[in-house]
Amino acid sequence: MRQLIVSLADRSYPILIASGLLARVDLIVEKLSSRHVAIVSNDTVAPLYLKPLSDKLRDAGVKVTEIILADGEKYKNSATLGQIYDALLEARCDRGTTLIALGGGVVGDLAGYAAATYQRGIPFIQIPTTLLSQVDSSVGGKTGINHPLGKNMIGAFWQPQLVLADTDTISTLPGRELSAGLAEIIKYGLIRDAEFLIWLESNVEQLVARDSAALSYAIECSCTNKAEVVAGDERETSKEGGRALLNLGHTFGHAIETGLGYGVWLHGEAVAAGMVMAAELSCRLGWISRDDVSRTAHLLKRAGLPVRGPALGVERYWEMMGHDKKVIAGALRLVLLKHIGEAVTWEGAPKEDVLAAIAACCDG
């Protein structure tokens, strides 16, 4: 078992990575402040993993409340959040109840936001079951829901007590979900770990084939990178980039998700196309070479990801990007590449260059 620590003073917590962790309820029980948990899952993940986990917890003397949501990004909204609150209240969950997220990023974000706000905050554990959630959304304490005008616009920072990443769950992922996770893994190489990027270029086919050793290494490297960034800038307030650098491609990608409708493209798919747009813009600003743009797109394509955005129209992209959380005092801050392996936040990109980069990377 690999253990990493997200260092946040008295809110520090471990990330555990291994095969078979879903059976290790002792790791969960030792974190509980009372013998009552509420497990939030969805109707795709629950049939696979919920009953064995619940049964083992009950055998350990823990009361379990199960909350099963509909699966999909389109359900990451206030109505679904209300379903979690209703279930918590009906089960008489109190401030000592620990909320456990069992699922991918949508479940984790919804459950985390519910934990942050129910009775002004209850303990929270992440058990991510998708590659994307294991390497990104389960780590760092960002929680929230979508709004029709923008993705993740309503939420809170709420750190978990524990992250259990059971690598066995990757075996049940559809191919698209696996590739979506690889987008976030590749992101870490592009923004801050050029050596890891070189490793990815040599091993991406093994990752697509679900080689367990390669996946474990990629998950560990990704979580290490994110934990270091989060420890230095938990709430994304650094003026030097900090945690915001984790959003390479996300401003473009969120425009795709919002413009198409939540769930049409997976988050990782939208981020992949967005990273190519960010690389294209970085090239137009004179920071990286045309070969670097091709290198980025080629690796993403080998990972089974789209490298061109949908034809929303460049002005529609610009409109959607204007609702991004990184807009400060009306100025759009983009995460771009100064070099491969070094990202920056930048407010100075001319609109015409941004639109040209989008147009160059879209179909139609």
VEXPALO-914523 format. One line per 5 residues: number of its first residue (from 1); their letters; for each residue y, x, z of N, C-alpha, C. Coordinates in steps of 0.1 Angstrom, whole numbers, plus 5000, padded with zeros to 4 digits. Each point is the difference from the previous one (the first is absolute). Layout:
NUM) a) Y,X,Z,Y,X,Z,Y,X,Z ~ ...
END
This chain:
1) mrqli) 4988,5008,5000,5012,4992,5000,5013,5009,5000 ~ 5009,4997,4991,5013,5007,5000,5010,4992,5008 ~ 5008,5007,5008,5010,4993,5008,5013,5007,4997 ~ 5010,4992,4996,5014,5004,4999,5009,4993,5010 ~ 5011,5006,5004,5009,4993,5009,5013,4998,4993
6) vslad) 5005,4987,5001,5014,4997,4996,5008,5003,5013 ~ 5008,5010,5000,5008,5004,5012,5013,4993,5001 ~ 5000,4990,5009,5012,4992,5003,5002,4999,5015 ~ 5000,5011,5007,5002,5000,5014,4990,4991,5007 ~ 5006,4990,5008,4991,4992,5007,4993,4989,4992
11) rsypi) 5004,4999,4987,4994,4991,4991,4990,5007,4990 ~ 4997,5012,5003,4990,5007,4991,4987,4994,5000 ~ 4993,5001,4989,4986,4994,4999,4992,5007,4990 ~ 4986,4999,5001,4991,5007,4992,4997,4992,4987 ~ 4997,5007,4989,4994,4995,4988,4986,5006,5000
16) liasg) 4990,4992,5000,4986,5005,4999,4994,4997,4987 ~ 4994,5010,4993,4995,4998,4987,4985,5005,5000 ~ 4991,4990,4996,4986,5004,5000,4992,4988,4994 ~ 4988,5003,4997,4990,4989,4996,4995,4993,5013 ~ 4998,4987,4999,4994,4993,5011,5009,4996,5012
21) llarv) 5013,5001,4998,5009,4998,5012,5001,4985,5004 ~ 4997,4991,4990,5000,4986,5004,4990,4997,5011 ~ 4989,5008,5001,4990,4997,5011,5004,5007,5013 ~ 5011,5008,5000,5004,5007,5012,5010,4991,5008 ~ 4996,4989,5005,5009,4991,5008,5005,5007,5013
26) dlive) 4993,5010,5005,5004,5007,5011,5014,5006,4998 ~ 5003,5005,4988,5013,5005,4997,5011,4990,5001 ~ 4996,4987,4997,5010,4989,5001,5002,4996,5015 ~ 4988,4998,5006,5001,4995,5014,5008,5009,5009 ~ 4999,5013,4998,5007,5009,5009,5016,4999,4999
31) klssr) 5004,4994,4989,5014,4998,4997,5006,4986,5005 ~ 4991,4992,5004,5004,4986,5004,5006,4999,5014 ~ 5011,4992,5000,5007,4998,5013,4994,4988,5007 ~ 4993,4991,4993,4993,4989,5006,4987,4997,4991 ~ 4992,4992,5005,4987,4997,4993,5001,4989,4990
36) hvaiv) 5011,4999,4993,5002,4990,4990,5006,5006,4987 ~ 4994,4999,4989,5006,5004,4987,5000,4989,4990 ~ 5010,5000,4991,5001,4991,4989,4998,5009,4987 ~ 4990,4997,4992,4998,5008,4988,5005,4992,4988 ~ 5009,5005,4993,5006,4994,4988,4993,5007,4988
41) sndtv) 4994,4991,4991,4994,5005,4988,5003,4990,4989 ~ 4993,5002,4988,5002,4990,4990,4986,4996,4994 ~ 5001,4990,4991,4987,4994,4996,4992,5009,4990 ~ 5005,5012,4997,4992,5009,4992,4993,5010,5009 ~ 5008,5005,5010,4995,5011,5009,4991,4994,5011
46) aplyl) 5004,4988,5005,4993,4994,5012,4985,4999,4997 ~ 4996,4995,4989,4985,4998,4998,4992,5013,5000 ~ 5007,5011,4998,4994,5013,4999,4999,5007,5014 ~ 5011,4999,5008,5001,5008,5012,5004,4993,5013 ~ 5004,4988,4999,5006,4994,5012,4989,4996,5011
51) kplsd) 4989,4994,4995,4990,4996,5010,4993,5012,5008 ~ 4996,5011,4993,4995,5011,5007,5010,5006,5010 ~ 5012,5001,4997,5010,5005,5009,5002,4991,5012 ~ 5002,4987,4997,5002,4990,5011,4988,5000,5009 ~ 4988,5000,4994,4988,5000,5009,4999,5012,5009
56) klrda) 5003,5011,4995,4999,5013,5008,5011,4999,5011 ~ 5012,4995,4997,5010,4999,5010,4996,4990,5011 ~ 4994,4989,4996,4996,4990,5010,4989,5006,5008 ~ 4991,5007,4994,4989,5007,5008,5006,5009,5011 ~ 5012,5006,4997,5007,5009,5009,5008,4992,5010
61) gvkvt) 4999,4987,5000,5007,4992,5010,5015,4996,4996 ~ 5003,5001,4987,5013,4997,4995,5001,4986,4994 ~ 5009,4992,5004,5002,4987,4994,5007,5002,4986 ~ 4995,4994,4990,5005,5002,4986,5005,4987,4994 ~ 5012,5000,4995,5006,4989,4992,5000,5005,4986
66) eiila) 4995,4992,4991,4999,5004,4986,5011,4992,4992 ~ 5007,5007,4992,5011,4994,4991,4998,5004,4986 ~ 4996,4991,4991,4996,5004,4986,5011,4994,4991 ~ 5006,5008,4992,5011,4996,4991,4995,5000,4986 ~ 5007,4994,4991,4998,5001,4986,5003,5014,4995
71) dgeky) 4992,5005,4990,5002,5013,4995,5010,5001,4989 ~ 5009,5010,5000,5009,5002,4989,5014,5003,5004 ~ 5007,5008,4992,5014,5003,5003,5009,4988,5000 ~ 4997,4989,4992,5008,4988,5000,5000,4993,5013 ~ 4991,5003,5009,4999,4994,5013,5007,5008,5011
76) knsat) 5006,5011,4996,5007,5008,5010,5014,4994,5002 ~ 5001,4989,5007,5012,4992,5001,5002,4994,5014 ~ 5011,4993,5002,5002,4994,5013,4990,4989,5003 ~ 4995,4993,4990,4990,4989,5003,4988,5006,5006 ~ 4995,5011,4994,4987,5006,5005,5003,5006,5014
81) lgqiy) 5012,5006,5002,5003,5005,5013,4999,4989,5010 ~ 5005,4988,4997,5000,4989,5009,4985,4996,5003 ~ 4991,5002,4991,4986,4997,5003,4995,5009,5011 ~ 5004,5013,5000,4996,5009,5010,5006,4996,5014 ~ 5013,4997,5000,5006,4995,5012,4993,4988,5006
86) dalle) 4997,4990,4991,4993,4988,5005,4987,5003,5006 ~ 4992,5009,4994,4987,5003,5005,5001,5008,5014 ~ 5010,5009,5001,5002,5007,5012,5004,4990,5012 ~ 5008,4991,4997,5004,4990,5010,4989,4991,5004 ~ 4992,4995,4990,4989,4991,5003,4990,5007,5008
91) arcdr) 4998,5013,4998,4990,5008,5008,5006,5005,5014 ~ 5012,4996,5002,5007,5004,5013,5000,5016,5001 ~ 5003,5006,4989,5001,5015,5001,5013,5003,5007 ~ 4999,5010,5009,5012,5004,5008,5004,5015,4996 ~ 5009,5005,5008,5005,5013,4996,4990,5012,5002
96) gttli) 4989,4997,5007,4989,5010,5001,4990,4999,4989 ~ 5001,4990,4991,4991,4998,4989,5003,5011,4990 ~ 4989,5007,4995,5002,5009,4989,4997,4994,4987 ~ 5009,5001,4990,4998,4995,4987,4994,5011,4991 ~ 4989,4997,4993,4993,5010,4992,5002,4995,4985
101) alggg) 5005,5009,4992,5000,4997,4985,4988,5006,4993 ~ 4992,4991,4995,4988,5004,4993,5001,4996,4985 ~ 5004,5010,4992,5003,4997,4986,5008,5010,4993 ~ 5006,4996,4989,5009,5010,4992,5014,4999,5005 ~ 5009,5004,4991,5014,5001,5003,5007,4987,5004
106) vvgdl) 4996,4989,4992,5006,4987,5003,4996,4996,5014 ~ 4988,5000,5004,4995,4997,5013,5007,5008,5011 ~ 5001,5013,4997,5006,5009,5010,5015,4997,5002 ~ 5007,4998,4989,5014,4997,5001,5003,4987,5007 ~ 4992,4989,4997,5002,4987,5006,4996,5001,5015
111) agyaa) 4988,5006,5003,4996,5000,5014,5009,5009,5008 ~ 5005,5011,4994,5009,5009,5007,5013,4993,5004 ~ 5005,4992,4990,5013,4993,5003,4998,4989,5010 ~ 4988,4994,5000,4997,4990,5010,4999,5006,5014 ~ 4994,5012,5000,4999,5007,5013,5014,5005,5005
116) atyqr) 5008,5004,4991,5014,5004,5004,5008,4989,5006 ~ 4998,4988,4996,5009,4989,5003,4993,4989,5009 ~ 4987,4999,5001,4994,4990,5009,5003,5004,5014 ~ 5006,4991,5008,5004,5003,5014,5007,5013,5001 ~ 5008,5003,4990,5009,5012,4999,4992,5013,5000
121) gipfi) 4987,4999,4996,4992,5012,4998,4987,5001,5007 ~ 4989,5001,4993,4987,5002,5006,4993,5012,4994 ~ 4990,5005,5007,4993,5012,4994,4994,4997,4987 ~ 4998,5011,4992,4995,4998,4986,4991,5012,4996 ~ 4989,4997,4993,4991,5010,4995,4998,4998,4985
126) qiptt) 5000,5010,4992,4998,4999,4986,4986,5005,4997 ~ 4992,4991,4992,4987,5004,4995,5001,4997,4984 ~ 5006,5010,4993,5002,4998,4986,4987,5001,4992 ~ 4998,4991,4990,4988,4999,4993,5002,5003,4985 ~ 5012,5003,4996,5002,5005,4986,5005,5014,5000
131) llsqv) 4998,5007,4989,5005,5014,4999,5015,5001,5002 ~ 5007,4991,4993,5015,5000,5002,5004,4998,5014 ~ 4994,4991,5007,5005,4998,5014,4995,5011,5009 ~ 4989,5007,4997,4996,5011,5008,5009,5012,4998 ~ 5006,5002,4989,5008,5012,4997,5015,4997,5002
136) dssvg) 5004,4988,5001,5014,4997,5000,5004,4989,5009 ~ 4997,4987,4997,5007,4989,5008,4995,4999,5014 ~ 4989,5005,5004,4995,4999,5014,5006,5010,5009 ~ 5007,5010,4994,5005,5012,5008,5016,4999,4999 ~ 5006,5000,5012,5014,5001,5000,5008,4989,5006
141) gktgi) 4993,4988,5002,5006,4989,5007,5009,4991,4993 ~ 5001,5001,4986,5008,4991,4993,4992,4987,4998 ~ 5006,4989,5004,4993,4987,4999,5010,4990,4993 ~ 4995,4989,4995,5009,4990,4994,4994,4991,4990 ~ 5009,4992,4995,4996,4990,4990,5010,5000,4988
146) nhplg) 4996,4994,4989,5008,5000,4988,5009,4988,5000 ~ 5010,5000,4992,5009,4989,4997,5001,4999,4985 ~ 5002,4987,4995,5001,4999,4986,5010,5009,4993 ~ 5010,5005,5007,5010,5009,4993,4997,5014,5002 ~ 4990,5004,5008,4997,5014,5002,4988,5002,5009
151) knmig) 4993,5011,4997,4987,5004,5007,5004,5006,5013 ~ 4992,4996,5011,5001,5007,5013,5015,4999,5006 ~ 5007,4990,4997,5014,4999,5004,5001,4995,5014 ~ 4990,4995,5006,5000,4994,5014,4989,5007,5008 ~ 5003,5007,5010,4990,5007,5008,5005,5007,5012
156) afwqp) 4992,5009,5005,5003,5007,5012,4992,5013,5000 ~ 5004,5010,5008,4993,5012,5002,4991,4997,5013 ~ 4987,5001,4999,4992,4997,5012,4987,5009,4998 ~ 5000,5010,5009,4989,5010,4998,4987,4995,5006 ~ 4989,5003,4994,4986,4996,5005,4997,5009,5012
161) qlvla) 4990,4995,5008,4994,5009,5010,4990,5009,4994 ~ 4994,4997,4989,4989,5007,4994,4998,4996,4985 ~ 4996,5009,4992,4996,4997,4986,4986,5005,4998 ~ 4991,4991,4996,4986,5004,4998,4998,4998,4985 ~ 4998,5011,4993,4997,5000,4985,4986,5003,4998
166) dtdti) 4992,4989,4998,4986,5002,4997,4998,5001,4985 ~ 4996,5012,4996,4999,5003,4986,4989,4992,4993 ~ 4990,4994,5008,4990,4992,4993,5006,4988,4993 ~ 5011,4995,5005,5006,4988,4994,5004,5002,4985 ~ 5002,5012,4996,5005,5003,4987,4989,4997,4990
171) stlpg) 4987,5000,5004,4989,4997,4991,5001,4985,4995 ~ 5006,4991,5007,5001,4986,4996,5013,4997,4992 ~ 5008,5010,4998,5013,4997,4993,4998,4998,4985 ~ 5006,4990,4994,5001,4999,4985,5007,5013,4995 ~ 4997,5003,4987,5006,5012,4994,5015,5000,5000
176) relsa) 5006,4989,4997,5015,4999,5000,5005,5004,5014 ~ 4994,4995,5011,5005,5003,5013,4998,5015,5003 ~ 4989,5006,4996,4998,5014,5002,5011,5008,4993 ~ 5003,4997,4987,5011,5007,4993,5013,4998,5006 ~ 5003,4988,5006,5012,4997,5006,5003,5009,5012
181) glaei) 4989,5003,5007,5001,5010,5011,5002,5014,4995 ~ 4994,5003,4989,5002,5014,4995,5015,5002,4996 ~ 5007,4990,4996,5015,5001,4997,5007,5006,5012 ~ 4998,4994,5012,5007,5005,5012,4995,5014,5004 ~ 4987,5003,4997,4996,5014,5003,5007,5010,4991
186) ikygl) 5001,4997,4987,5006,5009,4990,5015,5001,5004 ~ 5006,4990,5006,5014,5000,5004,5003,5012,5010 ~ 4990,5002,5009,5003,5010,5010,5000,5014,4993 ~ 4992,5002,4990,5001,5013,4993,5013,5002,4993 ~ 5005,4989,4994,5012,5001,4992,5012,5003,5009
191) irdae) 5001,4994,5012,5012,5000,5008,5001,5012,5009 ~ 4988,5006,5004,5001,5010,5011,4988,5010,5001 ~ 4990,4998,4991,4988,5008,5002,4994,5004,4987 ~ 5007,5010,4994,4996,5004,4986,4985,5005,5000 ~ 4996,5007,5011,4987,5005,5000,4989,4989,5000
196) fliwl) 5003,4989,5007,4992,4988,5000,4999,4994,4986 ~ 5012,5000,4993,5000,4994,4987,4991,5008,4991 ~ 5000,5013,5001,4991,5008,4992,4985,4997,5003 ~ 4997,4998,5012,4987,4996,5004,4996,4986,4994 ~ 5010,4991,5000,4997,4987,4994,4998,5001,4985
201) esnve) 5007,5008,4994,4998,5002,4985,4986,5005,4997 ~ 4994,5008,5009,4987,5005,4998,4989,4990,5005 ~ 5003,4990,5008,4990,4992,5007,5002,4985,4998 ~ 5010,4996,4991,5002,4985,4999,4988,4992,4995 ~ 4992,5006,4991,4988,4993,4995,4990,4998,5012
206) qlvar) 4999,5010,5009,4991,4998,5012,5006,4988,5009 ~ 5013,4999,5001,5005,4989,5008,4998,4987,4993 ~ 5001,4999,4987,4998,4988,4993,4985,4996,5001 ~ 4991,5010,5001,4986,4998,5001,4996,4997,5015 ~ 5009,5001,5009,4998,4997,5014,4992,5010,5007
211) dsaal) 5001,5013,4996,4994,5010,5007,5005,5001,5014 ~ 4991,4999,5010,5004,4998,5014,5007,5012,5005 ~ 4996,5012,4997,5006,5012,5005,5015,5001,4994 ~ 5001,4997,4987,5013,5001,4994,5010,4989,5006 ~ 4994,4988,5002,5009,4990,5006,5004,5003,5014
216) syaie) 4991,5005,5008,5003,5003,5014,5011,5011,5000 ~ 4999,5010,4992,5010,5010,4999,5014,4995,4996 ~ 5000,4991,4989,5012,4994,4995,5007,4991,5011 ~ 4992,4993,5007,5005,4991,5010,5006,5008,5011 ~ 4993,5011,5005,5006,5008,5010,5013,5007,4996
221) csctn) 5000,5005,4988,5012,5007,4995,5012,4990,5000 ~ 4997,4988,4995,5010,4990,4998,5006,4996,5014 ~ 4991,4997,5009,5004,4996,5014,5007,5011,5007 ~ 4996,5013,4998,5007,5011,5006,5015,5001,4995 ~ 5001,4998,4987,5014,5000,4994,5008,4989,5005
226) kaevv) 4995,4988,5001,5008,4989,5004,5003,5001,5015 ~ 4990,5004,5008,5003,5002,5014,5011,5010,5003 ~ 5000,5011,4993,5011,5009,5001,5014,4995,4997 ~ 5000,4992,4989,5013,4994,4996,5004,4989,5010 ~ 4991,4992,5005,5004,4989,5009,5004,5006,5014
231) agder) 4993,5011,5004,5004,5006,5013,5015,5005,4999 ~ 5004,5004,4989,5014,5006,4998,5010,4990,4998 ~ 4996,4988,4995,5010,4989,4997,4994,4987,5000 ~ 4997,4995,5012,4992,4988,5002,5007,4988,4993 ~ 5013,4998,5002,5006,4988,4995,5008,5002,4987
236) etske) 4997,5010,4993,5006,5003,4987,5016,5000,5001 ~ 5005,5008,5009,5014,5002,5002,5005,5013,4996 ~ 4992,5010,4996,5004,5013,4997,5009,5000,4987 ~ 5011,5007,5001,5009,5001,4988,4995,5011,4990 ~ 4990,5007,5004,4994,5010,4991,4988,4995,4993
241) ggral) 4997,4988,5000,4989,4994,4993,4989,4995,5010 ~ 4994,5009,5007,4990,4997,5011,4990,4990,4995 ~ 4998,4989,5008,4990,4990,4996,5002,4993,4987 ~ 5013,4999,4996,5003,4994,4987,4993,5006,4989 ~ 4997,5013,5001,4993,5008,4989,4986,4994,4997
246) lnlgh) 4994,4993,5010,4987,4994,4998,5001,4989,4990 ~ 5012,4996,4996,5002,4989,4991,5001,5004,4985 ~ 4995,5011,4996,5001,5004,4986,4993,4990,4991 ~ 5008,4995,4991,4995,4990,4991,5000,4985,5005 ~ 5003,4999,5013,4999,4987,5006,5012,4990,4996
251) tfgha) 5012,5006,4998,5011,4991,4996,4997,4994,4986 ~ 4996,5008,4991,4996,4995,4987,4987,4991,5001 ~ 4991,5004,5009,4987,4992,5001,5003,4987,5007 ~ 5008,4999,5010,5003,4987,5006,5007,4991,4990 ~ 5008,5005,4991,5006,4992,4990,4989,4994,4991
256) ietgl) 4990,5007,4997,4989,4995,4992,4993,4989,5008 ~ 4997,5002,5012,4993,4990,5008,5008,4988,5002 ~ 5013,5001,5003,5008,4988,5001,5002,4993,4987 ~ 5003,5008,4990,5003,4994,4987,4988,4993,4993 ~ 4988,5005,5002,4988,4993,4995,4995,4989,5009
261) gygvw) 5003,5001,5012,4994,4991,5010,4990,5008,5009 ~ 5001,4998,5013,4991,5008,5009,4986,4998,4997 ~ 4992,5011,4998,4986,4999,4998,4995,5002,4986 ~ 5010,4999,4990,4996,5001,4986,4995,5015,4998 ~ 5009,5009,5004,4996,5014,5000,4998,5004,5015
266) lhgea) 4989,5008,5003,4998,5005,5013,5012,5010,5003 ~ 5002,5001,5013,5011,5009,5005,4999,5014,4994 ~ 4988,5006,5001,4998,5013,4995,5002,5001,4985 ~ 4996,4990,4993,5002,5000,4985,5015,5000,4997 ~ 5008,4992,5007,5015,5000,4998,5006,5013,5004
271) vaagm) 4995,5006,5011,5006,5013,5004,4996,5011,4990 ~ 4989,4999,4994,4996,5010,4990,5010,5000,4988 ~ 5002,4988,4995,5009,4999,4989,5014,5004,5004 ~ 5004,4997,5013,5013,5003,5005,5001,5015,5002 ~ 4990,5007,5004,5001,5015,5001,5002,5007,4986
276) vmaae) 4994,4994,4990,5003,5006,4987,5015,4997,4996 ~ 5005,4989,5003,5014,4997,4998,5009,5010,5008 ~ 4996,5002,5012,5008,5010,5009,4999,5014,4994 ~ 4988,5004,4995,4999,5013,4994,5008,5001,4987 ~ 5000,4989,4992,5008,5000,4988,5015,5001,5003
281) lscrl) 5005,4993,5010,5014,5001,5004,5003,5014,5005 ~ 4991,5006,5008,5002,5013,5005,5001,5010,4988 ~ 4992,4998,4990,5001,5009,4988,5013,4998,4993 ~ 5005,4988,4999,5013,4997,4993,5011,5006,5008 ~ 4999,5002,5013,5010,5006,5008,4999,5015,5000
286) gwisr) 4990,5006,4993,4998,5014,4999,4993,5007,5011 ~ 4993,4993,5008,4993,5005,5012,4986,5005,4997 ~ 4992,4992,4993,4987,5004,4996,4998,5000,4985 ~ 4990,5006,4995,4998,5001,4986,4993,4988,4994 ~ 5001,4999,4987,4992,4990,4993,4985,5002,5002
291) ddvsr) 4995,5012,5001,4986,5003,5003,4997,4994,5014 ~ 5009,5001,5010,4998,4994,5013,4998,4985,5000 ~ 5008,4994,4991,4998,4985,4999,4987,4997,4994 ~ 4996,5007,4990,4986,4998,4994,4989,5003,5010 ~ 5002,5010,5008,4990,5004,5010,4998,4989,5010
296) tahll) 5011,4994,5004,5000,4989,5010,4993,4988,4994 ~ 5004,4996,4988,4994,4988,4993,4985,5003,4998 ~ 4996,5012,4996,4986,5003,4996,4991,4998,5012 ~ 5005,5005,5012,4991,4999,5012,4999,4986,5004 ~ 5010,4992,5000,5000,4986,5003,4990,4992,4991
301) kragl) 5001,5003,4987,4992,4994,4990,4985,5003,5003 ~ 4997,5013,5003,4986,5004,5003,4995,4992,5013 ~ 5009,4996,5009,4996,4993,5012,4999,4985,4997 ~ 5001,4996,4987,4998,4986,4997,5012,4991,5002 ~ 5012,5006,5000,5012,4993,5003,5009,4998,4987
306) pvrgp) 5008,4989,5000,5010,4999,4989,5011,5010,5001 ~ 5004,5005,4989,5011,5009,5000,5012,4995,4992 ~ 5000,4988,4996,5011,4993,4994,5002,4987,5007 ~ 5013,4996,5002,5003,4988,5007,5000,4988,4990 ~ 4999,4988,5006,5001,4988,4991,5013,4997,4994
311) algve) 5001,4993,4990,5013,4997,4993,5008,4989,5007 ~ 5006,5004,5011,5008,4990,5007,5014,5000,4994 ~ 5004,5010,4993,5014,5002,4995,5007,5009,5010 ~ 5008,5010,4995,5006,5010,5009,5010,4994,5009 ~ 5007,4990,4996,5010,4994,5009,4993,4992,5012
316) rywem) 4988,4994,4997,4992,4994,5010,4996,5010,5010 ~ 4995,5011,4995,4996,5011,5010,5012,5004,5009 ~ 5012,5002,4993,5011,5004,5008,5004,4989,5011 ~ 4999,4988,4996,5003,4989,5009,4991,5000,5012 ~ 4987,5002,4997,4990,5000,5011,5001,5012,5009
321) mghdk) 5004,5012,4994,5001,5012,5008,5012,4999,5009 ~ 5010,4991,4996,5012,4999,5009,4997,4993,5013 ~ 4988,4994,5001,4996,4993,5013,4992,5010,5009 ~ 4998,5012,4995,4991,5010,5007,5007,5003,5014 ~ 4991,5003,5010,5005,5004,5013,5007,5013,5000
326) kviag) 4999,5008,4990,5006,5013,5000,5015,4999,4994 ~ 5004,4988,4997,5014,4998,4996,5009,5001,5012 ~ 5009,5010,5000,5009,5002,5012,5014,4998,4995 ~ 5008,4991,5006,5014,4998,4997,5001,4997,4984 ~ 4991,4993,4995,5000,4997,4985,4995,5011,4991
331) alrlv) 4997,5012,5006,4995,5011,4991,4985,5000,5000 ~ 4994,5001,4989,4986,5001,4998,4995,5014,5003 ~ 4992,5002,5010,4994,5013,5003,4986,5001,4994 ~ 4997,5009,4991,4987,5002,4994,4994,5012,5005 ~ 4986,5000,5001,4993,5012,5003,4996,5006,4987
336) llkhi) 5004,5013,4998,4997,5007,4988,4994,5013,5002 ~ 4997,5007,4990,4993,5013,5001,5009,5012,4996 ~ 5004,5008,5010,5007,5012,4997,4990,5010,4993 ~ 4988,5001,5005,4989,5008,4995,4988,4992,5002 ~ 4989,5004,4993,4987,4994,5004,4996,5006,5014
341) geavt) 4998,4991,5009,4998,5004,5014,5012,4999,5009 ~ 5012,4996,4994,5012,4999,5008,5008,4988,4996 ~ 5002,4990,5008,5007,4988,4997,5013,5000,5008 ~ 5010,4992,4994,5013,4998,5007,5004,4986,4998 ~ 5009,4995,5009,5006,4987,4998,5014,5003,4993
346) wegap) 5003,4991,4991,5011,5003,4991,5008,4987,4997 ~ 5013,5000,5002,5008,4989,4997,5009,5001,4987 ~ 4999,5012,4994,5009,5004,4989,4995,4997,4986 ~ 4989,4994,4999,4994,4998,4986,5009,4990,4993 ~ 5006,5003,4988,5007,4990,4993,4991,4988,4996
351) kedvl) 5006,4988,5000,4992,4988,4996,4994,5002,4986 ~ 5008,5006,4991,4994,5001,4986,4988,5008,5000 ~ 4999,5011,5008,4989,5008,5001,4988,4993,5006 ~ 5003,4992,5011,4989,4993,5006,4994,4990,4990 ~ 5009,4992,4993,4995,4991,4990,4992,5006,4989
356) aaiaa) 5005,5012,4996,4993,5007,4989,4986,5005,5004 ~ 4999,5004,5013,4987,5004,5005,4991,4989,5001 ~ 5005,4988,5004,4991,4988,5001,4995,4996,4986 ~ 5010,5000,4990,4997,4996,4986,4989,5009,4994 ~ 5001,5013,5004,4991,5010,4994,4986,4999,5005
361) ccdg) 4999,4993,5012,4987,4999,5007,4994,4986,5001 ~ 5005,4991,4991,4996,4986,5000,4994,4996,4987 ~ 4991,4990,5000,4995,4994,4988,5009,4990,4994 ~ 5006,5002,4989,5008,4990,4994,5014,5000,5006
END
